[in-house]
Amino acid sequence: MPDWASQKELILDATVFLKFMHSLLGVYAWEWFISLPFDWEVLTGKKAFRWPLIFYFLNRYLLLAAMAGIAVALDSTTEIDCQAVYTFNQFAGNAAVGLASINLSLRTLAIWSQNKWIKLFLIVVILGHWSLILQGVLLKANWDPQLNACNITGTNNTVLAATFTYSMCFDLVVFLLNAYKLGSKRKSGSRLMKMIFKDGLIFFFIAFLANLIATVFMIMNLNSIMNVIFNVPAAIASTIVATRAVRHLTNFTSKGPEMYAPSGSTSASNFRSASGGPRGITASGRGGAQPGVHVQMETFVLQDSTHADPEYGPDLSLKRQSYDAENKAPTI
């Protein structure tokens, strides 16, 4: 096993850190670039802007600023104020982790239909998370003439480990809340529920795993560089999955309502999504009622209302509606 505190190992780790950060910058720059059309559509009004998208944009662009700051710190050929640069990088990176958790929490609130107890619980957890994020300067850095670059010389490992452990536990709790709620809704067969179930659980698991790896290396406390080397991958992974979750659901709900048959309906057992047509409409008469076509279905009503989902706008609750028409299929 190497001597992690030796000068030779620190120089080697600093070189690895430099190359690793450049690779991660490329990964995040590509993710930012391919998702830029969504940002442009929101900014130009083609997509409706709702207040929770503030967290989406802050998440994306604070992390982009942090990655640019890391590149400046590592690539400068003349001496700079390394402490100031790394203080900014630390705040922007940790804030990105916190904002990613907020974005995933807003998705959880939508799934739980604004349950007041879930909302209160998540607000308390978010406030606790940010009390750790805003602890102050946790990294010390100076200019290293030998490396001709900024070098991390010390970290407040206790607070950093607590922050990422909190993030990891936060993501686990949110993951379990979503797994429980989505597990009960998935049997509905809705494309919306399937999309949320598939994306949601995968995204929450990735965020949890990324924070777990960063936490393990901080607890191991090998040296000042290895303590923080996986913080940036954790921030990038959390940000990518959280912002993709926002985009996927926003793009889905902009396509219009989805309709599908209730599990106990015989008259519309084959009536499915809005993209398909009626496949099993049957004529029926009830006592003295006027004969005609009776179709019963359950509908995801996607509409703006005071009770709509605060993050994405549509109300995701199920509403049963009956349609009657004389000798013709209902117009939807």
Beta strands, then each sheet from edge to edge (+ up, - down):
strand 1: 139-144
strand 2: 149-155
strand 3: 258-260
strand 4: 283-284
strand 5: 292-300
strand 6: 318-325
sheet 1: 1+ 2-
sheet 2: 3+ 5- 4+
sheet 3: 3+ 5- 6+
end
